[in-house]
Amino acid sequence: MKPLFNSRLITDNYLDPSFQNVLFPYRFLQHLLFLSRFSIKYNCIRYHVNAYYLFSFFGSLCLFLYMYLTITTLSVDRTPSLNFFPWLNALVLFFPFFLFYCINIIHKKEHVDIILKIQKSFRIVTFKDYKICVMWNCFGVFSHFFWIILSLMLLQEVRIALTFYVMIFLDVNTTYGISLIFLIRNGMVAWISEVEYQCGICLELEEGQRCEVFKRLFVAYQDLMQAYAIYKKLFKIPILFQAIYTFLLSLLYIQMIIELIQLKVTHLGQFDLDVYKIITIVWLLKNISYVMLFSRGCEKFYISVTDANVACFKLLKHVQNIAKQFCKNILRCHRATFHKMTACKIFTVDADLAHGYTSVQVEYVIVLLQFALTRFNY
């Protein structure tokens, strides 16, 4: 009947209040940046209608125009060649605004699906650590506003604070990805605990109950792995952009500051050059830390998946019949579906990325400084 059909749709998209609290910090931040992934109305999650994406387009355009006007005002009258740097920076910034807006539209269904699959697995394993997840997400959002507060307190420049606010648009995809992989990893840890508990009491249950319990646990494992598969699809481009963008622009900014120091320029636009030195260092450390946290979050998830396999191998020696078949199915599913995340197959996102990326970044910065010292000596 039609009423039952509608009720089923609402049930499929229903979000528990506790899970909504977990999502709220990043939903709030994304709305401020015209980059919301989905809407929640009457406790049901849906992807946005086309009207929102039109609104988002004009909002994103305003953010880009502000950044463009801010950067292009940084001119040095006596050195026209240096004015190339702000124009190049503005050109580089245009690409991510366009890229992330398009990704948000193309993957609007996946943004909803990943949330529903994570929540479904949480329900099956009776996940309880929602407060920790809320605190983690609040900290993640605060990490963005920290730079704004710091610029207001130390530099006392509203324009610089607004620039940091607009630049959150470029980072929020990475930090939101850190938040989601944290949820998926916590779901896997809770799943392991639930499997060990159910295998311990399975002999006390009737055969029909045992079948139902292990069937639900297998569904929870599949949901977590499907959520991870969607995650790889959603964030392979943002993490690639974050890594390349940080690497290239950091070299660009450092080279620009070196040129200005050599030319004994003391002001850039309306601000003292020392202010931009501080901003460059802070910006570089911030972006490198985001890349490191993203790769660390993925590595922790890989470890939790390995722990799930180890738990199943151990249980195979002590359980019989249905539980034993369940463990075998989990191991088969892992071999068939699990692969580490790659950034568009260019590099693998794991613990080695954090170390390797930081090393390469530091090496190239040192090379620039060595060239600069050589030029200053002459």
VOPAGU-2260 file (C-alpha; in pm, 1 decimal, decimal comma):
REM VOPAGU-2260
SITE   aa  ch    i         X         Y         Z
SITE  MET   A    0       0,0       0,0       0,0
SITE  LYS   A    1     114,2     355,3     -63,5
SITE  PRO   A    2     133,1     466,3     303,3
SITE  LEU   A    3     354,5     166,8     384,1
SITE  PHE   A    4     581,6     252,6      90,0
SITE  ASN   A    5     628,6     609,6     213,2
SITE  SER   A    6     691,4     486,1     566,8
SITE  ARG   A    7     966,0     259,5     438,0
SITE  LEU   A    8    1134,9     547,7     258,4
SITE  ILE   A    9    1137,8     754,1     576,6
SITE  THR   A   10    1274,1     460,0     775,8
SITE  ASP   A   11    1553,9     400,2     525,1
SITE  ASN   A   12    1666,7     763,3     547,9
SITE  TYR   A   13    1603,6     814,4     919,1
SITE  LEU   A   14    1895,2     941,2    1128,3
SITE  ASP   A   15    1909,9     878,8    1501,0
SITE  PRO   A   16    1938,0    1199,8    1709,4
SITE  SER   A   17    2268,6    1082,1    1859,2
SITE  PHE   A   18    2413,2    1029,0    1510,9
SITE  GLN   A   19    2285,9    1370,8    1401,1
SITE  ASN   A   20    2481,4    1524,0    1690,5
SITE  VAL   A   21    2797,0    1363,8    1550,8
SITE  LEU   A   22    2735,4    1517,9    1208,9
SITE  PHE   A   23    2631,2    1863,4    1332,6
SITE  PRO   A   24    2976,6    2032,5    1371,1
SITE  TYR   A   25    3079,6    1969,8    1010,0
SITE  ARG   A   26    2728,3    2035,0     878,4
SITE  PHE   A   27    2746,7    2377,4    1044,8
SITE  LEU   A   28    3090,1    2451,4     896,9
SITE  GLN   A   29    2991,7    2333,1     549,7
SITE  HIS   A   30    2681,4    2553,7     550,3
SITE  LEU   A   31    2901,4    2853,9     633,9
SITE  LEU   A   32    3109,0    2776,1     324,1
SITE  PHE   A   33    2815,9    2700,6      87,5
SITE  LEU   A   34    2947,7    2344,6      60,6
SITE  SER   A   35    2683,7    2137,6     239,0
SITE  ARG   A   36    2677,2    1767,8     142,3
SITE  PHE   A   37    2318,1    1684,2     235,3
SITE  SER   A   38    2012,8    1812,7     417,1
SITE  ILE   A   39    1839,2    1672,1     725,1
SITE  LYS   A   40    1470,2    1746,4     762,1
SITE  TYR   A   41    1231,6    1577,4    1003,7
SITE  ASN   A   42    1522,6    1351,9    1109,9
SITE  CYS   A   43    1557,6    1219,5     753,2
SITE  ILE   A   44    1869,2    1268,4     540,8
SITE  ARG   A   45    1837,6    1362,3     173,7
SITE  TYR   A   46    2063,2    1508,5     -90,0
SITE  HIS   A   47    2006,0    1872,8    -179,1
SITE  VAL   A   48    1766,0    1990,9    -446,7
SITE  ASN   A   49    1897,3    2183,6    -748,1
SITE  ALA   A   50    1798,4    2518,6    -594,5
SITE  TYR   A   51    2057,0    2473,1    -320,3
SITE  TYR   A   52    2336,1    2409,0    -572,5
SITE  LEU   A   53    2245,4    2731,6    -751,0
SITE  PHE   A   54    2267,2    2913,8    -417,6
SITE  SER   A   55    2594,4    2732,4    -345,7
SITE  PHE   A   56    2737,0    2841,9    -681,1
SITE  PHE   A   57    2684,7    3211,9    -608,8
SITE  GLY   A   58    2813,0    3171,7    -252,9
SITE  SER   A   59    3128,6    2994,5    -372,2
SITE  LEU   A   60    3173,5    3259,7    -640,0
SITE  CYS   A   61    3163,4    3532,4    -374,1
SITE  LEU   A   62    3429,4    3351,8    -170,0
SITE  PHE   A   63    3653,0    3317,6    -474,9
SITE  LEU   A   64    3608,4    3682,3    -573,1
SITE  TYR   A   65    3707,7    3791,8    -224,6
SITE  MET   A   66    4023,5    3580,4    -241,4
SITE  TYR   A   67    4096,2    3705,3    -591,8
SITE  LEU   A   68    4063,2    4071,2    -492,6
SITE  THR   A   69    4269,2    4018,4    -178,0
SITE  ILE   A   70    4555,2    3846,6    -360,8
SITE  THR   A   71    4567,2    4077,2    -661,8
SITE  THR   A   72    4602,1    4383,8    -437,3
SITE  LEU   A   73    4939,3    4251,1    -320,1
SITE  SER   A   74    5154,3    4442,1    -564,7
SITE  VAL   A   75    5508,9    4571,4    -549,0
SITE  ASP   A   76    5540,2    4881,8    -763,2
SITE  ARG   A   77    5914,5    4876,3    -812,3
SITE  THR   A   78    5933,4    4509,8    -906,0
SITE  PRO   A   79    5673,4    4432,7   -1175,1
SITE  SER   A   80    5810,1    4081,2   -1221,0
SITE  LEU   A   81    5702,3    3988,1    -867,0
SITE  ASN   A   82    5342,9    4077,7    -948,0
SITE  PHE   A   83    5334,9    3752,0   -1141,7
SITE  PHE   A   84    5314,1    3561,1    -810,9
SITE  PRO   A   85    4976,2    3700,5    -695,4
SITE  TRP   A   86    4821,8    3644,2   -1038,6
SITE  LEU   A   87    4949,6    3286,6   -1046,9
SITE  ASN   A   88    4815,8    3231,7    -696,4
SITE  ALA   A   89    4472,6    3361,4    -798,5
SITE  LEU   A   90    4471,9    3129,0   -1098,8
SITE  VAL   A   91    4562,2    2829,1    -882,0
SITE  LEU   A   92    4287,3    2914,9    -632,9
SITE  PHE   A   93    4019,1    2926,7    -902,3
SITE  PHE   A   94    4061,8    2557,5    -981,6
SITE  PRO   A   95    3972,4    2415,8    -635,0
SITE  PHE   A   96    3663,9    2636,4    -601,2
SITE  PHE   A   97    3535,6    2500,3    -931,4
SITE  LEU   A   98    3655,7    2144,3    -858,7
SITE  PHE   A   99    3496,0    2105,5    -515,4
SITE  TYR   A  100    3169,5    2259,3    -631,2
SITE  CYS   A  101    3145,0    2006,1    -915,9
SITE  ILE   A  102    3243,2    1713,4    -691,4
SITE  ASN   A  103    2973,5    1814,2    -444,6
SITE  ILE   A  104    2709,6    1786,1    -718,0
SITE  ILE   A  105    2842,1    1473,5    -890,3
SITE  HIS   A  106    2867,6    1274,0    -567,4
SITE  LYS   A  107    2559,1    1407,0    -389,5
SITE  LYS   A  108    2405,2    1058,0    -368,2
SITE  GLU   A  109    2726,8     901,5    -233,7
SITE  HIS   A  110    2746,1    1164,1      42,7
SITE  VAL   A  111    2408,7    1039,7     168,2
SITE  ASP   A  112    2483,3     669,7     116,0
SITE  ILE   A  113    2802,9     671,5     321,4
SITE  ILE   A  114    2625,2     829,5     618,9
SITE  LEU   A  115    2339,9     576,6     605,8
SITE  LYS   A  116    2576,7     279,3     582,5
SITE  ILE   A  117    2786,0     396,7     876,9
SITE  GLN   A  118    2473,6     449,9    1088,2
SITE  LYS   A  119    2329,8     110,9     988,3
SITE  SER   A  120    2645,1     -65,9    1104,7
SITE  PHE   A  121    2645,5     138,3    1427,6
SITE  ARG   A  122    2292,0      19,9    1502,9
SITE  ILE   A  123    2381,6    -346,5    1451,6
SITE  VAL   A  124    2689,8    -337,2    1676,5
SITE  THR   A  125    2511,6    -114,3    1932,2
SITE  PHE   A  126    2773,0     160,7    1907,4
SITE  LYS   A  127    2777,0     379,7    2220,2
SITE  ASP   A  128    3077,1     613,9    2196,5
SITE  TYR   A  129    2885,6     896,7    2030,4
SITE  LYS   A  130    3015,4    1158,4    2275,4
SITE  ILE   A  131    3375,8    1087,5    2176,2
SITE  CYS   A  132    3283,0    1126,5    1808,6
SITE  VAL   A  133    3105,2    1456,6    1880,1
SITE  MET   A  134    3408,0    1588,7    2069,5
SITE  TRP   A  135    3642,2    1480,6    1788,0
SITE  ASN   A  136    3432,5    1658,6    1525,6
SITE  CYS   A  137    3402,6    1971,1    1741,1
SITE  PHE   A  138    3780,8    1975,0    1772,8
SITE  GLY   A  139    3815,0    1932,3    1396,0
SITE  VAL   A  140    3589,4    2230,4    1329,4
SITE  PHE   A  141    3764,7    2437,7    1596,4
SITE  SER   A  142    4099,1    2367,3    1427,9
SITE  HIS   A  143    3974,1    2573,2    1133,5
SITE  PHE   A  144    3856,1    2865,7    1343,3
SITE  PHE   A  145    4171,8    2854,3    1555,5
SITE  TRP   A  146    4371,3    3016,1    1274,2
SITE  ILE   A  147    4111,7    3292,0    1244,5
SITE  ILE   A  148    4123,5    3358,0    1619,0
SITE  LEU   A  149    4503,8    3348,6    1616,2
SITE  SER   A  150    4524,2    3601,8    1333,5
SITE  LEU   A  151    4288,0    3836,1    1516,4
SITE  MET   A  152    4478,4    3808,9    1845,1
SITE  LEU   A  153    4835,9    3828,5    1715,0
SITE  LEU   A  154    4805,8    4018,7    1388,9
SITE  GLN   A  155    4489,8    4216,1    1471,1
SITE  GLU   A  156    4392,9    4226,5    1105,2
SITE  VAL   A  157    4031,1    4156,8    1010,8
SITE  ARG   A  158    4116,0    4113,8     641,3
SITE  ILE   A  159    4367,5    3841,9     718,2
SITE  ALA   A  160    4114,6    3669,9     945,0
SITE  LEU   A  161    3858,4    3678,3     662,3
SITE  THR   A  162    4118,2    3535,1     425,8
SITE  PHE   A  163    4174,1    3244,1     664,9
SITE  TYR   A  164    3796,9    3196,1     678,1
SITE  VAL   A  165    3770,7    3173,1     299,2
SITE  MET   A  166    4067,5    2935,6     284,2
SITE  ILE   A  167    3871,0    2688,8     500,3
SITE  PHE   A  168    3687,1    2612,6     174,6
SITE  LEU   A  169    4007,3    2449,9      48,4
SITE  ASP   A  170    4067,4    2244,6     365,1
SITE  VAL   A  171    3721,7    2132,9     477,6
SITE  ASN   A  172    3713,2    1840,6     233,1
SITE  THR   A  173    4024,6    1695,8     395,1
SITE  THR   A  174    3912,6    1746,7     755,1
SITE  TYR   A  175    3565,7    1610,8     678,7
SITE  GLY   A  176    3737,2    1305,6     531,6
SITE  ILE   A  177    3937,3    1268,3     854,4
SITE  SER   A  178    3609,4    1276,8    1047,3
SITE  LEU   A  179    3443,0    1007,6     833,6
SITE  ILE   A  180    3735,8     764,4     841,9
SITE  PHE   A  181    3739,1     809,9    1219,9
SITE  LEU   A  182    3373,3     701,1    1229,7
SITE  ILE   A  183    3430,4     401,6    1001,0
SITE  ARG   A  184    3729,5     292,1    1205,5
SITE  ASN   A  185    3533,3     321,2    1532,3
SITE  GLY   A  186    3256,6     116,1    1373,5
SITE  MET   A  187    3507,3    -158,1    1287,3
SITE  VAL   A  188    3647,9    -159,5    1642,4
SITE  ALA   A  189    3295,1    -189,9    1784,3
SITE  TRP   A  190    3221,5    -468,1    1532,2
SITE  ILE   A  191    3521,9    -669,7    1653,1
SITE  SER   A  192    3405,7    -640,3    2014,3
SITE  GLU   A  193    3053,0    -747,2    1920,7
SITE  VAL   A  194    3177,7   -1049,1    1720,8
SITE  GLU   A  195    3396,1   -1167,9    2008,4
SITE  TYR   A  196    3106,1   -1128,4    2250,7
SITE  GLN   A  197    2854,1   -1311,1    2029,6
SITE  CYS   A  198    3096,3   -1596,6    1959,3
SITE  GLY   A  199    3142,1   -1633,5    2333,8
SITE  ILE   A  200    2769,8   -1677,9    2401,5
SITE  CYS   A  201    2662,5   -1842,4    2074,5
SITE  LEU   A  202    2624,2   -2185,6    2238,2
SITE  GLU   A  203    2365,5   -2038,8    2474,2
SITE  LEU   A  204    2142,7   -1933,8    2182,9
SITE  GLU   A  205    1908,2   -2140,5    1974,8
SITE  GLU   A  206    2017,5   -2223,9    1619,6
SITE  GLY   A  207    1770,2   -1979,5    1463,8
SITE  GLN   A  208    1890,0   -1698,0    1688,9
SITE  ARG   A  209    2254,7   -1775,0    1611,5
SITE  CYS   A  210    2184,7   -1759,5    1237,8
SITE  GLU   A  211    2012,3   -1422,4    1273,5
SITE  VAL   A  212    2287,4   -1274,8    1493,3
SITE  PHE   A  213    2575,0   -1370,8    1262,6
SITE  LYS   A  214    2378,0   -1271,8     955,5
SITE  ARG   A  215    2334,1    -921,0    1098,7
SITE  LEU   A  216    2701,3    -901,4    1191,8
SITE  PHE   A  217    2800,3   -1000,1     839,5
SITE  VAL   A  218    2571,0    -726,7     703,5
SITE  ALA   A  219    2736,3    -476,6     941,5
SITE  TYR   A  220    3081,8    -574,6     812,4
SITE  GLN   A  221    2965,7    -535,5     452,7
SITE  ASP   A  222    2816,3    -193,8     532,4
SITE  LEU   A  223    3143,5     -74,9     684,0
SITE  MET   A  224    3344,7    -199,2     386,2
SITE  GLN   A  225    3095,7     -43,9     142,5
SITE  ALA   A  226    3118,0     283,0     335,9
SITE  TYR   A  227    3496,6     262,6     301,0
SITE  ALA   A  228    3462,7     197,1     -74,8
SITE  ILE   A  229    3244,4     508,5    -107,2
SITE  TYR   A  230    3494,4     697,9     107,4
SITE  LYS   A  231    3777,8     617,0    -133,2
SITE  LYS   A  232    3565,5     740,2    -421,7
SITE  LEU   A  233    3472,7    1065,9    -247,3
SITE  PHE   A  234    3812,3    1168,5    -112,3
SITE  LYS   A  235    4072,5    1043,7    -359,9
SITE  ILE   A  236    4064,2    1377,4    -546,1
SITE  PRO   A  237    4050,9    1608,3    -238,8
SITE  ILE   A  238    4353,5    1443,3     -73,6
SITE  LEU   A  239    4546,2    1452,7    -402,1
SITE  PHE   A  240    4463,0    1820,3    -440,2
SITE  GLN   A  241    4554,0    1894,7     -77,2
SITE  ALA   A  242    4894,7    1732,6    -116,4
SITE  ILE   A  243    4982,8    1893,4    -452,1
SITE  TYR   A  244    4830,4    2231,0    -364,9
SITE  THR   A  245    5022,1    2251,7     -36,7
SITE  PHE   A  246    5347,7    2141,6    -196,2
SITE  LEU   A  247    5339,4    2381,5    -491,9
SITE  LEU   A  248    5202,2    2690,1    -318,7
SITE  SER   A  249    5435,8    2653,5     -22,3
SITE  LEU   A  250    5732,3    2667,0    -261,5
SITE  LEU   A  251    5570,2    2958,7    -443,1
SITE  TYR   A  252    5514,9    3157,7    -123,4
SITE  ILE   A  253    5860,9    3088,3      15,3
SITE  GLN   A  254    6026,3    3185,5    -312,8
SITE  MET   A  255    5821,2    3504,1    -321,5
SITE  ILE   A  256    5930,0    3598,7      31,0
SITE  ILE   A  257    6293,9    3527,1     -56,8
SITE  GLU   A  258    6269,8    3756,9    -360,2
SITE  LEU   A  259    6111,9    4032,1    -151,4
SITE  ILE   A  260    6378,7    4006,6     118,6
SITE  GLN   A  261    6652,8    4024,1    -143,3
SITE  LEU   A  262    6494,0    4336,9    -289,7
SITE  LYS   A  263    6461,6    4483,0      63,5
SITE  VAL   A  264    6086,2    4522,7      29,5
SITE  THR   A  265    5929,2    4588,4     370,4
SITE  HIS   A  266    5560,6    4604,7     277,7
SITE  LEU   A  267    5337,2    4397,7      54,0
SITE  GLY   A  268    5019,2    4583,6     -23,3
SITE  GLN   A  269    4898,6    4738,0     302,9
SITE  PHE   A  270    5075,9    4494,6     535,0
SITE  ASP   A  271    5424,2    4449,6     673,4
SITE  LEU   A  272    5627,7    4172,3     513,4
SITE  ASP   A  273    5687,1    4011,3     854,3
SITE  VAL   A  274    5312,7    3948,9     878,1
SITE  TYR   A  275    5322,9    3746,4     557,8
SITE  LYS   A  276    5622,7    3549,7     681,0
SITE  ILE   A  277    5421,6    3441,8     985,1
SITE  ILE   A  278    5114,2    3362,1     774,9
SITE  THR   A  279    5318,1    3152,6     530,4
SITE  ILE   A  280    5474,4    2943,0     806,7
SITE  VAL   A  281    5140,8    2895,1     985,3
SITE  TRP   A  282    4961,8    2807,3     660,9
SITE  LEU   A  283    5232,7    2556,8     564,2
SITE  LEU   A  284    5226,3    2381,6     902,5
SITE  LYS   A  285    4845,9    2371,2     899,8
SITE  ASN   A  286    4818,6    2206,6     559,2
SITE  ILE   A  287    5096,0    1955,6     623,8
SITE  SER   A  288    4925,8    1857,6     949,8
SITE  TYR   A  289    4597,7    1795,6     763,4
SITE  VAL   A  290    4769,4    1564,0     513,7
SITE  MET   A  291    4939,2    1379,1     799,3
SITE  LEU   A  292    4613,8    1341,2     997,5
SITE  PHE   A  293    4430,6    1214,3     689,2
SITE  SER   A  294    4693,1     947,9     619,4
SITE  ARG   A  295    4708,6     859,2     989,8
SITE  GLY   A  296    4330,3     812,2    1001,2
SITE  CYS   A  297    4343,1     578,6     700,3
SITE  GLU   A  298    4630,2     381,9     853,8
SITE  LYS   A  299    4434,3     335,1    1177,2
SITE  PHE   A  300    4142,4     199,7     976,2
SITE  TYR   A  301    4372,8     -44,6     796,5
SITE  ILE   A  302    4496,9    -163,3    1136,1
SITE  SER   A  303    4139,7    -214,3    1258,5
SITE  VAL   A  304    4061,5    -422,8     947,5
SITE  THR   A  305    4371,5    -633,4    1014,8
SITE  ASP   A  306    4258,1    -673,4    1376,2
SITE  ALA   A  307    3920,5    -797,2    1249,3
SITE  ASN   A  308    4096,5   -1060,8    1038,6
SITE  VAL   A  309    4315,2   -1167,8    1330,1
SITE  ALA   A  310    4008,3   -1199,0    1552,5
SITE  CYS   A  311    3835,2   -1418,7    1293,0
SITE  PHE   A  312    4144,1   -1640,3    1255,7
SITE  LYS   A  313    4158,7   -1690,4    1632,5
SITE  LEU   A  314    3786,4   -1762,7    1659,3
SITE  LEU   A  315    3808,4   -2028,1    1385,8
SITE  LYS   A  316    3998,3   -2249,4    1631,3
SITE  HIS   A  317    3739,1   -2222,1    1907,6
SITE  VAL   A  318    3394,5   -2199,5    1744,2
SITE  GLN   A  319    3186,4   -2446,2    1547,8
SITE  ASN   A  320    2921,2   -2459,3    1275,6
SITE  ILE   A  321    2751,5   -2122,5    1211,5
SITE  ALA   A  322    3011,9   -1906,8    1388,2
SITE  LYS   A  323    3293,2   -2084,1    1205,2
SITE  GLN   A  324    3123,9   -2033,8     869,1
SITE  PHE   A  325    3070,3   -1667,4     958,3
SITE  CYS   A  326    3442,4   -1616,2    1023,7
SITE  LYS   A  327    3531,6   -1785,0     694,3
SITE  ASN   A  328    3287,7   -1558,1     507,4
SITE  ILE   A  329    3442,9   -1249,4     667,2
SITE  LEU   A  330    3791,4   -1355,4     558,9
SITE  ARG   A  331    3669,6   -1423,6     204,0
SITE  CYS   A  332    3494,6   -1086,4     191,5
SITE  HIS   A  333    3812,5    -912,7     307,3
SITE  ARG   A  334    4028,6   -1078,2      41,3
SITE  ALA   A  335    3777,2    -990,6    -230,6
SITE  THR   A  336    3696,3    -629,7    -141,8
SITE  PHE   A  337    3966,0    -462,2      69,0
SITE  HIS   A  338    4235,4    -248,2     -89,2
SITE  LYS   A  339    4424,8      46,4      52,7
SITE  MET   A  340    4314,5     391,0     -58,3
SITE  THR   A  341    4508,4     564,6    -335,2
SITE  ALA   A  342    4497,8     925,8    -448,5
SITE  CYS   A  343    4387,1     862,8    -808,3
SITE  LYS   A  344    4646,3     579,0    -819,0
SITE  ILE   A  345    4930,1     829,3    -784,9
SITE  PHE   A  346    5025,4     746,8    -426,9
SITE  THR   A  347    4889,9     523,6    -150,9
SITE  VAL   A  348    4731,1     691,5     148,6
SITE  ASP   A  349    4885,1     525,3     453,6
SITE  ALA   A  350    5137,9     591,2     728,8
SITE  ASP   A  351    5424,4     609,1     477,1
SITE  LEU   A  352    5257,1     906,0     307,7
SITE  ALA   A  353    5287,2    1125,6     617,0
SITE  HIS   A  354    5659,9    1058,6     651,0
SITE  GLY   A  355    5740,9    1068,7     280,2
SITE  TYR   A  356    5536,4    1379,7     207,6
SITE  THR   A  357    5686,6    1576,1     495,5
SITE  SER   A  358    6038,2    1470,7     396,0
SITE  VAL   A  359    5993,6    1579,7      33,5
SITE  GLN   A  360    5836,6    1909,7     140,6
SITE  VAL   A  361    6122,4    1989,2     379,2
SITE  GLU   A  362    6388,5    1888,0     124,8
SITE  TYR   A  363    6255,9    2125,8    -141,2
SITE  VAL   A  364    6221,3    2410,6     108,0
SITE  ILE   A  365    6582,6    2356,9     215,2
SITE  VAL   A  366    6692,4    2364,0    -150,8
SITE  LEU   A  367    6518,0    2699,7    -198,5
SITE  LEU   A  368    6682,1    2838,2     114,2
SITE  GLN   A  369    7025,1    2714,7       0,3
SITE  PHE   A  370    6987,2    2891,2    -333,2
SITE  ALA   A  371    6873,5    3202,3    -149,6
SITE  LEU   A  372    7175,8    3200,5      83,5
SITE  THR   A  373    7407,8    3154,3    -213,5
SITE  ARG   A  374    7252,3    3453,3    -390,2
SITE  PHE   A  375    7269,1    3669,5     -76,4
SITE  ASN   A  376    7639,9    3591,3     -32,3
SITE  TYR   A  377    7709,0    3718,5    -381,4
